[in-house]
């Protein structure tokens, strides 16, 4: 199945930063792109017809919370900003995330991503409680394997809770001693982290936030441990003004320079959000090669603001697209994320702020570089055959003068076929092994139970 020819390509985008386009065909051999251009089918060669579609690299999502797929539109948090939303959504429901609930939630999230073009997923999972009778890492890696996607687990957690989470109805903060946290990440990395170019699974060290959930003296230890393991560092940073106010008040510095002194910047580090950055912090990110997971839609939904991804990109920095958790982003799919990134900057800065081709680059090659998959996110000979063919037959896409941009600018990306290392993961618009009706029923059952358990807990 990893040898075939995608032909009849009229609209193709390579994912390169310059917006390079192509047409013709892509020949795949042993899961790798062998040739591109005006190719003639060989005798007996398996053919995949791209007529009427748009062909791009498989999309890369660099920041997600799959456990939140059964926490969409929680009423208590729907109209709240980040700090209150955190208390009303993930930190209110975490005790009730059973192994079954997490598996169903991850399945929903990955299905949503895959059907909108994702082939590589970075999931920041930070619910690791000693009260759980299962290993969340095993659950999410297992679900990713069923779909056949490339999967990076940014293994999160806390050594302390947030000081200002003072809602008496909240369950006690879950936390791990520093050494237990690091040892758990190491054990998971030994099992799942594959440093090779063609890796299907990888790990990252990812405390929930370096500012609120670790002691300052612990930060260098975590950074050193990650680098000793050969894995990357990830976390939330500067998602709203609270981060900046906290570090200025307690340490006399803004978040980025404060973390720089503790080993938390570099080409092996990426942060989600980065909404509140000043000019010098942007320059530090560029100079150190530190990456951004740009989560425009969730930041907009929570009223947090707009990260200066356009400026970081223009300065030569590393920008990627992060869908973020569905609890703060009910349309947790790649098409909505790209459309949001394309339009939000324009709404506040003018029509020249972003181009569709640039946003696709963030969602492909940009994301691959942020996650450390240097050979992914680009359609070129020698690259792995991680490929998405988008269906643009829906009325939403009719009348487009430039159909190649449909997956980015219509906000309704729908995949017809997609491949990871040449292996099909979506075929004719469906995930072959997954019954969506059954998944919907499972999700409804899990969500109902979560609501009932939370109500019972607060009386």
FENCOR-V68599 format. One record per backbone hydrogen bond with DSSP energy under -1.0 kcal/mol. NH is the residue of the N-H (numbers start at 1). CO is the residue of the C=O. If there is no record, write none. Layout:
[[NH/CO] [NH/CO]]
//
This chain:
[[4/28] [5/46] [6/26] [7/48] [9/24] [12/22] [13/55] [14/20] [19/16] [22/12] [24/9] [25/37] [26/6] [27/35] [28/4] [29/32] [31/2] [32/29] [33/383] [34/27] [35/27] [37/25] [39/37] [45/42] [48/5] [50/7] [53/50] [54/390] [55/11] [56/388] [58/386] [59/117] [60/363] [61/120] [62/321] [68/65] [69/66] [71/68] [77/74] [78/74] [80/77] [85/81] [86/82] [88/84] [89/85] [91/86] [93/89] [94/90] [96/93] [97/94] [98/96] [102/98] [103/99] [104/100] [105/101] [106/102] [107/103] [108/104] [109/105] [110/106] [111/107] [112/108] [113/109] [114/110] [115/111] [116/113] [117/114] [118/113] [119/59] [120/59] [121/150] [122/61] [123/152] [124/64] [125/123] [125/154] [128/126] [132/129] [139/135] [140/136] [141/137] [142/138] [143/139] [144/140] [145/141] [146/142] [147/143] [148/144] [149/144] [150/119] [151/200] [152/121] [153/202] [154/123] [155/153] [155/204] [156/125] [159/213] [160/213] [165/162] [166/164] [170/167] [176/158] [181/177] [182/178] [183/179] [184/180] [185/181] [186/182] [187/183] [188/184] [189/185] [190/186] [191/187] [192/188] [193/189] [194/201] [199/196] [202/151] [204/153] [205/232] [206/155] [208/157] [213/209] [218/215] [222/218] [223/219] [224/220] [225/221] [226/222] [227/223] [228/224] [229/225] [231/226] [233/268] [234/205] [236/208] [237/272] [243/240] [245/241] [246/242] [247/243] [248/244] [249/245] [250/246] [251/247] [253/247] [258/254] [259/255] [260/256] [261/257] [262/259] [263/260] [264/259] [269/266] [270/233] [271/291] [272/235] [273/293] [274/237] [274/272] [275/238] [276/238] [277/275] [282/278] [283/279] [284/280] [285/281] [286/282] [287/283] [288/284] [289/285] [290/285] [291/269] [292/318] [293/271] [294/320] [299/295] [300/296] [301/297] [302/298] [303/300] [304/299] [309/307] [312/308] [313/309] [314/310] [315/311] [316/313] [317/312] [320/292] [322/294] [324/63] [328/325] [333/331] [337/333] [338/334] [339/335] [340/336] [341/337] [342/338] [343/339] [344/340] [347/343] [348/344] [349/345] [350/346] [353/350] [359/355] [360/356] [361/357] [362/358] [363/359] [364/361] [366/361] [368/364] [369/365] [370/366] [371/367] [373/368] [374/372] [376/373] [379/14] [382/33] [383/380] [385/31] [386/384] [387/419] [388/56] [389/417] [390/54] [391/414] [397/394] [398/395] [400/397] [405/402] [406/403] [408/405] [409/405] [410/406] [415/115] [416/389] [417/389] [418/426] [419/387] [420/423] [422/385] [423/420] [425/418] [426/418] [427/430] [429/416] [430/427] [434/431] [439/435] [440/436] [441/437] [442/438] [443/439] [444/440] [445/441] [446/442] [447/443] [448/444] [449/445] [450/446] [451/447] [452/448] [453/449] [454/450] [455/451] [456/452] [457/453] [458/454]]
//
